[in-house]
Amino acid sequence: MQTLGVSVKLQRRTEQQRNISSGTGAKAVTFPSAFYSTPSITITATNMATGDFFELSSVSRTGFTITFKASGGSIVDRNFDYQAVGHGKEIT
């Protein structure tokens, strides 16, 4: 009997960008290179007003979408930084 094995090691990787303006709609952010699997996303928002919040959606290996809203739910333009931490890099 013969066996075959594989050991895969993916290097930890971080992508980050600073001082992005969200605009007055949903802001799609695309990573320079896709991760091997969905990364963890950290958002640091600036120029927020009391009651403002943000929603992250469509988080994937290739990017995410962020929408900033005022306490009443209307979309507002805010600045933010992001850091995405994951593994691997897709080579095209």
N, C-alpha and C positions, 0 to 999 in steps of 0.2 A: 504494500500500500504506500502511496506517495501523498504527501500533503503540500499544499501551497499556501503561503501566508503573505500578507502585506502589512506593512506598518506605515501609516501616513501621519506626518507631523506638519501641522500648518502653523506658520508663524503668526503671532499676535500682531495686529495692525491697527493703527489709529489714523483717521481722517478728521480734519477740523478746518473750520473756516470762521472768520470773525467779521463782525459788523455788517451783517446782511440785512437789508431792508425787506420786510415782508410784503410791502405793497398793500393795496386795499382789496385783496382777494386771497385765495389759497395760494401759497408759495411752494412750488415744487423744487426740491433740492436734489441734484444728482451727484453722486460721488464720482471722483475722477476715474476710479476703477471699481468694479463690482467686488463685493466680499464673497467668500465661499458660502457663508450662510448669513442670515439676518443679524446685523450688528446691534449692539446696545447704543441708544441715542441719548445724549445729554444736551439739554437746551439751557442756555443762559440768556434770559431776556433783559433788555435795557429799555429805558424810557417808558416803562409801564405806568399806568395810572391805577389808582385804587380800584379794585374790582376787576381789572383786566385779567384775562386768562388765555391760554393757547390750547389748541387741539392738534395732536399728531395723528396722521392717518397714512395709509399706504406705505408703511415702513417695510422696506424690502432690502435685498442684497445690493440694489442699485441706487437707493435713495429714499426719500420720504417727502411728505407734504405737511406743511404747518400752516395753521390759520390762527391769527390773533383776534380776539374779540373783547369788546368792552363789556362791562357788567350787564348791560341790557341785551347782549347778544349780537350787536352790530359789529361788522368786521372793521378793524382798525389797523393802521400801519404802525408797526413797531420794529425795532432793531433787535437782532439776536445773534448769538454765536452758537455753533454746534460742535459736538465731538462725537464721533462714531467709533466704537471699539468693537472689533471682531477678529476674524481669522481669515487668512488667505487672500489671494488677489486673482481675479479672473484675468487671464491673458487672452487677448483677441488677436 
